[in-house]
């Protein structure tokens, strides 16, 4: 058995451009985000997709609809694929969070995997709900190709677990561009191989520069 899963981040939103914490905030795609998702839909139009799964948020549902249309599929919403909830930080910029919740922010910067801001989720919590969803999807589609439309943190955490990467550094060492394509082949729900990562060649000539991505570790000196 080989199941191919296309992990896809939703297209850009207005809050993406403003570099705000917007995990559980249900925002729409921007015009740019629709163009990005449309370009990916065109790229995947000739692929034999059997299903399109999505997080139940507007930005992922709209991205999934564009991807599913050429295949005459209806996307399937799965709550476990939603984005990390930043609690009381939602909608704020990094500078605003640092000023208003300095101690929380320091703890989260040090360990975003096990620490969560007040009212929010840890990376561990996201992994605990997302991985069972991925397992169910893989088991339901032996020898088929499916798309999973999700979010930046959620995809990074899932990939870190599947590939044996230390998830404590997921924010600093893994990136996901808007409407990017990741391809993972599964021999079974436990054994996975990364075939393509964070690819945006359907709309960009080269990868984006990783600056101002809510990670002070990376942004130092930027």
Residue frames relative to the residue before (quaternion, step in Angstrom):
aa qw qx qy qz dx dy dz
X 1.0000 0.0000 0.0000 0.0000 0.00 0.00 0.00
X 0.0676 0.7523 -0.6552 0.0132 3.55 -1.07 0.78
X 0.0821 -0.7756 0.6257 0.0148 3.53 -0.64 1.16
X 0.1984 -0.7759 0.5895 0.1052 3.55 -0.82 1.00
X 0.0841 -0.7911 0.6057 0.0139 3.56 -0.77 1.10
X 0.2170 -0.7503 0.6148 0.1097 3.53 -0.87 1.06
X 0.1388 -0.7805 0.6068 0.0576 3.57 -0.40 1.22
X 0.0249 -0.8275 0.5561 -0.0730 3.56 -0.55 1.23
X 0.2960 -0.7213 0.5942 0.1975 3.54 -0.89 0.91
X 0.5652 -0.5959 0.4494 0.3515 3.58 -1.11 0.65
X 0.6068 -0.5567 0.4261 0.3746 3.55 -1.29 0.33
X 0.7137 -0.4747 0.3185 0.4047 3.53 -1.31 0.25
X 0.1829 -0.7403 0.6364 0.1157 3.53 -1.29 0.56
X 0.6725 -0.4555 0.3663 0.4540 3.58 -1.26 0.11
X 0.6790 0.4924 -0.2967 0.4566 3.59 0.96 -0.84
X 0.5420 0.5846 -0.4037 0.4488 3.59 1.18 -0.44
X 0.6884 0.4884 -0.2798 0.4574 3.57 0.85 -0.99
X 0.7075 0.4546 -0.2602 0.4744 3.59 1.09 -0.70
X 0.3854 -0.7616 0.4538 0.2559 3.59 1.32 0.06
X 0.3662 0.7234 -0.4910 0.3186 3.55 0.88 1.02
X 0.5236 -0.5727 0.5141 0.3655 3.55 -1.29 0.39
X 0.1474 0.8127 -0.5405 0.1600 3.57 -0.45 1.20
X 0.1463 0.8351 -0.5172 0.1171 3.57 0.93 0.87
X 0.8114 0.2225 -0.1036 0.5305 3.57 0.60 -1.13
X 0.4909 0.6390 -0.4395 0.3969 3.59 1.28 0.03
X 0.2888 -0.8011 0.5044 0.1428 3.58 -0.56 1.17
X 0.0837 0.8211 -0.5517 0.1202 3.57 0.07 1.32
X 0.5148 -0.6379 0.4860 0.3033 3.55 -1.29 0.44
X 0.5903 -0.5087 0.4748 0.4090 3.51 -1.34 0.16
X 0.4123 -0.6453 0.5728 0.2925 3.54 -1.20 0.54
X 0.6833 -0.4378 0.3597 0.4604 3.58 -1.28 0.07
X 0.6328 0.5225 -0.3255 0.4697 3.56 1.03 -0.80
X 0.6503 0.5321 -0.3129 0.4429 3.58 0.97 -0.85
X 0.6404 0.5091 -0.3205 0.4774 3.58 1.05 -0.73
X 0.6351 0.5148 -0.3327 0.4701 3.57 1.00 -0.73
X 0.6435 0.5229 -0.3200 0.4584 3.58 0.96 -0.85
X 0.6886 0.4732 -0.2798 0.4728 3.58 0.87 -0.97
X 0.6300 0.5351 -0.3326 0.4541 3.57 1.05 -0.72
X 0.6385 0.5181 -0.3226 0.4689 3.57 1.03 -0.77
X 0.6538 0.4931 -0.3161 0.4790 3.58 1.01 -0.75
X 0.6145 0.5472 -0.3447 0.4518 3.59 1.02 -0.77
X 0.6484 0.5073 -0.3123 0.4740 3.57 1.00 -0.82
X 0.6402 0.5354 -0.3205 0.4481 3.56 1.01 -0.81
X 0.7600 0.3923 -0.1913 0.4815 3.57 0.98 -0.88
X 0.4044 0.7682 -0.4420 0.2259 3.58 1.28 -0.14
X 0.7303 0.4223 -0.2456 0.4775 3.61 1.00 -0.72
X 0.5282 0.6329 -0.4070 0.3935 3.58 1.26 -0.06
X 0.4493 -0.6936 0.4970 0.2648 3.59 -1.05 0.73
X 0.0131 0.8140 -0.5773 0.0623 3.57 0.31 1.28
X 0.2513 -0.7904 0.5431 0.1311 3.58 -0.87 0.96
X 0.7996 -0.0138 0.0164 0.6001 3.60 1.19 -0.44
X 0.1652 -0.7469 0.6342 0.1125 3.52 -1.30 0.52
X 0.1181 -0.7898 0.6015 0.0233 3.56 -0.61 1.21
X 0.0494 -0.8235 0.5650 -0.0093 3.56 -1.07 0.69
X 0.5312 -0.5424 0.5443 0.3569 3.49 -1.36 0.39
X 0.4606 -0.7144 0.4539 0.2673 3.63 -1.02 0.71
X 0.4657 0.6444 -0.4683 0.3855 3.59 0.87 0.95
X 0.6494 -0.5776 0.3117 0.3840 3.58 -1.02 0.77
X 0.6787 0.5084 -0.3114 0.4289 3.58 0.89 -0.87
X 0.6840 0.4388 -0.2910 0.5049 3.60 1.10 -0.59
X 0.6184 0.5417 -0.3475 0.4510 3.60 0.99 -0.76
X 0.6795 0.4800 -0.2959 0.4693 3.59 0.92 -0.87
X 0.6245 0.5155 -0.3353 0.4815 3.59 1.04 -0.72
X 0.6671 0.5097 -0.2980 0.4542 3.58 0.90 -0.94
X 0.6305 0.5420 -0.3390 0.4402 3.59 0.99 -0.78
X 0.6505 0.5069 -0.3153 0.4696 3.58 0.98 -0.81
X 0.6747 0.4937 -0.2928 0.4641 3.59 1.00 -0.82
X 0.6994 0.4965 -0.2674 0.4391 3.59 1.01 -0.86
X 0.5602 0.6701 -0.3786 0.3062 3.58 1.06 -0.74
X 0.6879 0.4773 -0.3238 0.4406 3.68 0.76 -0.83
X 0.7057 0.4435 -0.2463 0.4946 3.58 1.23 -0.48
X 0.3827 -0.7464 0.4556 0.2980 3.58 1.36 0.04
X 0.4239 0.6762 -0.4694 0.3778 3.52 0.98 0.99
X 0.3038 -0.6801 0.6236 0.2372 3.54 -1.31 0.39
X 0.4295 -0.7085 0.4883 0.2740 3.58 -0.80 0.93
X 0.3197 -0.7428 0.5696 0.1472 3.53 -1.23 0.67
X 0.2730 -0.7869 0.5328 0.1498 3.60 -0.54 1.14
X 0.0449 -0.7757 0.6295 -0.0042 3.54 -1.01 0.93
X 0.4277 -0.7436 0.4470 0.2535 3.64 -0.44 1.17
X 0.6323 0.5728 -0.3393 0.3962 3.60 1.03 -0.69
X 0.6471 0.5358 -0.3111 0.4442 3.58 1.25 -0.33
X 0.4454 0.7144 -0.4509 0.2966 3.60 1.27 -0.04
X 0.6161 -0.5785 0.4018 0.3527 3.55 -1.31 0.33
X 0.6517 -0.5028 0.4031 0.4000 3.54 -1.32 0.38
X 0.3431 -0.7278 0.5633 0.1881 3.57 -1.06 0.82
X 0.2361 -0.8015 0.5373 0.1150 3.58 -0.65 1.11
X 0.4764 -0.7080 0.4304 0.2941 3.59 1.21 0.30
X 0.8483 -0.1499 0.1104 0.4958 3.55 -0.92 -0.92
X 0.5586 0.5899 -0.3995 0.4246 3.59 1.26 0.05
X 0.4543 0.7296 -0.4412 0.2583 3.59 1.17 -0.42
X 0.8204 0.2403 -0.2084 0.4751 3.55 -0.95 0.98
X 0.6305 0.5402 -0.3314 0.4481 3.59 1.28 -0.21
X 0.4672 -0.6276 0.5314 0.3248 3.56 -1.23 0.45
X 0.6793 -0.4729 0.3592 0.4311 3.55 -1.29 0.22
X 0.6540 0.5166 -0.3233 0.4482 3.59 0.91 -0.87
X 0.6499 0.5114 -0.3199 0.4624 3.58 1.00 -0.78
X 0.6494 0.5058 -0.3169 0.4711 3.59 0.98 -0.79
X 0.6449 0.5256 -0.3203 0.4530 3.58 0.92 -0.86
X 0.6863 0.4860 -0.2830 0.4612 3.57 0.98 -0.82
X 0.7690 0.3953 -0.1964 0.4624 3.59 0.88 -0.91
X 0.7997 0.1634 -0.0563 0.5750 3.59 1.08 -0.71
X 0.0196 -0.8796 0.4750 0.0138 3.55 0.91 0.99
X 0.6908 0.4787 -0.2974 0.4529 3.60 0.82 -0.93
X 0.6297 0.5241 -0.3274 0.4707 3.57 0.97 -0.85
X 0.6759 0.5073 -0.3063 0.4381 3.55 0.86 -0.94
X 0.6294 0.5290 -0.3386 0.4575 3.60 0.99 -0.79
X 0.6685 0.4948 -0.3063 0.4631 3.58 0.91 -0.88
X 0.6682 0.5032 -0.3008 0.4581 3.57 0.96 -0.85
X 0.6242 0.5296 -0.3365 0.4655 3.59 1.01 -0.76
X 0.6767 0.5003 -0.2904 0.4554 3.57 1.01 -0.82
X 0.8185 -0.0304 0.0645 0.5701 3.59 0.98 -0.79
X 0.0548 -0.8369 0.5445 0.0099 3.61 0.25 1.23
X 0.5650 0.6198 -0.3864 0.3838 3.58 1.24 -0.23
X 0.8076 0.2395 -0.1317 0.5226 3.61 0.91 -0.84
X 0.6833 0.4561 -0.2957 0.4875 3.60 1.20 -0.36
X 0.0753 -0.7815 0.6178 0.0430 3.57 -1.12 0.71
X 0.4857 -0.6315 0.5030 0.3350 3.61 -1.05 0.64
X 0.6874 -0.4809 0.3331 0.4304 3.57 -1.23 0.40
X 0.8281 0.1798 -0.1689 0.5034 3.54 -0.82 1.07
X 0.6739 0.5116 -0.2837 0.4512 3.59 1.27 -0.04
X 0.5327 -0.6153 0.4888 0.3142 3.53 -1.36 -0.24
X 0.3900 -0.6579 0.5819 0.2766 3.52 -1.28 0.41
X 0.6462 -0.4893 0.4005 0.4274 3.56 -1.27 0.21
X 0.6115 0.5575 -0.3429 0.4445 3.56 1.06 -0.74
X 0.6492 0.5195 -0.3141 0.4582 3.56 1.01 -0.81
X 0.6330 0.5207 -0.3244 0.4722 3.58 1.03 -0.79
X 0.6582 0.5146 -0.3061 0.4564 3.56 0.90 -0.93
X 0.6537 0.5430 -0.3131 0.4240 3.58 0.98 -0.86
X 0.7341 0.3821 -0.2489 0.5032 3.62 1.07 -0.56
X 0.6775 0.5130 -0.3023 0.4318 3.61 1.07 -0.66
X 0.6507 0.5450 -0.3365 0.4078 3.59 0.89 -0.82
X 0.6451 0.4973 -0.3510 0.4619 3.67 0.89 -0.68
X 0.6096 0.5370 -0.3549 0.4626 3.61 1.09 -0.64
X 0.6557 0.5010 -0.3112 0.4715 3.58 0.93 -0.89
X 0.6265 0.5379 -0.3371 0.4523 3.59 0.97 -0.80
X 0.6700 0.4969 -0.3059 0.4589 3.59 0.87 -0.90
X 0.6410 0.5254 -0.3231 0.4568 3.57 1.00 -0.80
X 0.6548 0.5098 -0.3114 0.4631 3.59 0.90 -0.91
X 0.6831 0.4916 -0.2920 0.4543 3.60 0.85 -0.92
X 0.6749 0.5038 -0.2952 0.4511 3.58 1.10 -0.66
X 0.7866 0.3047 -0.1370 0.5193 3.61 1.20 -0.37
X 0.0223 0.8130 -0.5806 0.0365 3.62 0.53 1.07
X 0.8577 0.0581 -0.0837 0.5040 3.56 -0.99 0.97
X 0.5898 0.5349 -0.3870 0.4651 3.58 1.09 0.72
X 0.3677 -0.6959 0.5674 0.2419 3.55 -1.35 0.21
X 0.0128 0.7996 -0.5985 0.0483 3.56 -0.81 1.02
X 0.3354 -0.7149 0.5739 0.2172 3.55 -1.27 0.42
X 0.1142 -0.7555 0.6426 0.0576 3.54 -1.16 0.76
X 0.1245 -0.8060 0.5777 0.0338 3.57 -0.44 1.24
X 0.1230 0.8061 -0.5588 0.1510 3.54 -0.49 1.21
X 0.6400 -0.5555 0.4261 0.3166 3.55 -1.24 -0.56
X 0.7361 -0.4680 0.2829 0.3988 3.52 -1.31 0.44
X 0.7378 0.4010 -0.2485 0.4827 3.60 0.60 -1.09
X 0.6508 0.5376 -0.3277 0.4244 3.58 0.89 -0.91
X 0.6773 0.4782 -0.3002 0.4716 3.60 0.86 -0.90
X 0.6492 0.5175 -0.3306 0.4489 3.61 0.90 -0.83
X 0.6716 0.4921 -0.3028 0.4638 3.58 0.95 -0.83
X 0.6361 0.5165 -0.3287 0.4696 3.59 0.97 -0.78
X 0.6848 0.4790 -0.2950 0.4632 3.57 0.85 -0.93
X 0.6127 0.5467 -0.3539 0.4477 3.59 1.00 -0.74
X 0.6735 0.4862 -0.2978 0.4704 3.57 0.93 -0.87
X 0.6836 0.5054 -0.2966 0.4350 3.59 0.81 -0.97
X 0.7697 0.3815 -0.1805 0.4790 3.56 1.01 -0.84
X 0.5067 -0.6841 0.4053 0.3332 3.59 1.26 0.07
X 0.3990 0.6959 -0.4906 0.3403 3.58 1.13 0.67
X 0.5370 -0.6178 0.4606 0.3432 3.58 -1.03 0.76
X 0.3259 -0.8004 0.4742 0.1681 3.58 -0.31 1.28
X 0.5144 0.6421 -0.4350 0.3660 3.63 1.15 -0.24
X 0.7412 0.3780 -0.2208 0.5089 3.60 1.17 -0.48
X 0.2858 0.8109 -0.4860 0.1569 3.58 1.21 0.29
X 0.6724 0.5056 -0.3148 0.4394 3.62 0.97 -0.74
X 0.7167 0.4671 -0.2492 0.4540 3.56 1.03 -0.77
X 0.8087 0.3476 -0.1347 0.4550 3.58 0.94 -0.86
X 0.7388 0.3196 -0.2129 0.5538 3.59 1.22 -0.19
X 0.1111 -0.7857 0.6054 0.0612 3.57 -0.99 0.82
X 0.0850 -0.7523 0.6489 0.0765 3.53 -1.35 0.34
X 0.2547 -0.7749 0.5636 0.1304 3.56 -0.53 1.18
X 0.6278 -0.5204 0.3989 0.4195 3.60 -1.17 0.38
X 0.8540 0.0641 -0.0873 0.5089 3.57 -1.04 0.91
X 0.3359 0.7423 -0.5132 0.2699 3.58 1.03 0.73
X 0.3411 -0.7289 0.5656 0.1802 3.53 -1.31 0.49
X 0.0249 -0.7490 0.6621 -0.0028 3.53 -0.99 1.00
X 0.1377 -0.7921 0.5908 0.0673 3.59 -0.93 0.85
X 0.0001 0.7904 -0.6108 0.0468 3.56 -0.79 1.10
X 0.1985 -0.7662 0.6024 0.1034 3.56 -0.90 0.98
X 0.1798 -0.7895 0.5840 0.0576 3.56 -0.91 1.02
X 0.2814 -0.7140 0.6149 0.1814 3.57 -0.97 0.92
X 0.7286 -0.1174 0.0641 0.6717 3.52 1.29 -0.56
X 0.7272 -0.4535 0.2535 0.4487 3.66 -1.15 0.14
X 0.6963 0.4664 -0.2769 0.4700 3.60 1.19 -0.39
X 0.7578 0.3615 -0.1911 0.5085 3.58 1.05 -0.72
X 0.0839 0.8137 -0.5599 0.1316 3.54 -0.44 1.27
X 0.1448 -0.7739 0.6121 0.0732 3.55 -1.16 0.67
X 0.3554 -0.7297 0.5483 0.2015 3.57 -0.85 1.03
X 0.1562 -0.8186 0.5509 0.0445 3.57 -0.68 1.16
X 0.7833 0.0063 0.0162 0.6214 3.58 1.18 -0.58
X 0.0845 -0.8273 0.5553 0.0087 3.57 -0.92 0.89
X 0.8821 -0.0355 0.0250 0.4690 3.55 -1.07 0.92
X 0.2898 0.7863 -0.4952 0.2292 3.56 0.99 0.85
X 0.0301 -0.8031 0.5947 -0.0229 3.58 -0.84 1.03
X 0.2646 0.8084 -0.4931 0.1824 3.59 1.18 0.49
X 0.5610 0.6011 -0.3925 0.4123 3.61 1.22 -0.26
X 0.8184 0.1617 -0.1192 0.5384 3.62 1.16 -0.31
X 0.7621 0.3057 -0.1817 0.5410 3.62 1.20 -0.16
X 0.4839 -0.6866 0.4691 0.2726 3.55 -1.02 0.83
X 0.7951 0.0372 -0.0071 0.6052 3.58 1.16 -0.57
X 0.6320 -0.5329 0.3817 0.4133 3.63 -1.16 0.43
X 0.5340 -0.6273 0.4586 0.3333 3.54 -1.13 0.63
X 0.5160 -0.6074 0.5009 0.3374 3.54 -1.26 0.37
X 0.3759 -0.7675 0.4805 0.1968 3.57 -0.81 0.99
X 0.3341 0.7214 -0.5420 0.2724 3.57 0.34 1.22
X 0.8422 0.1529 -0.1404 0.4977 3.53 -1.25 0.64
X 0.3933 0.7214 -0.4722 0.3193 3.55 0.82 1.05
X 0.6198 -0.5840 0.3248 0.4115 3.58 1.06 0.80
X 0.6246 0.4747 -0.3719 0.4963 3.57 1.09 0.63
X 0.3108 -0.7797 0.5153 0.1731 3.58 -0.32 1.21
X 0.5600 0.6044 -0.3791 0.4210 3.57 1.15 -0.64
X 0.7316 0.4087 -0.2382 0.4909 3.58 0.88 -0.91
X 0.7096 0.5067 -0.2655 0.4114 3.56 0.93 -0.91
X 0.4309 0.7026 -0.4749 0.3084 3.63 1.20 -0.15
X 0.8272 0.1876 -0.1665 0.5028 3.52 -0.79 1.03
X 0.4928 0.6721 -0.4342 0.3420 3.58 1.29 -0.08
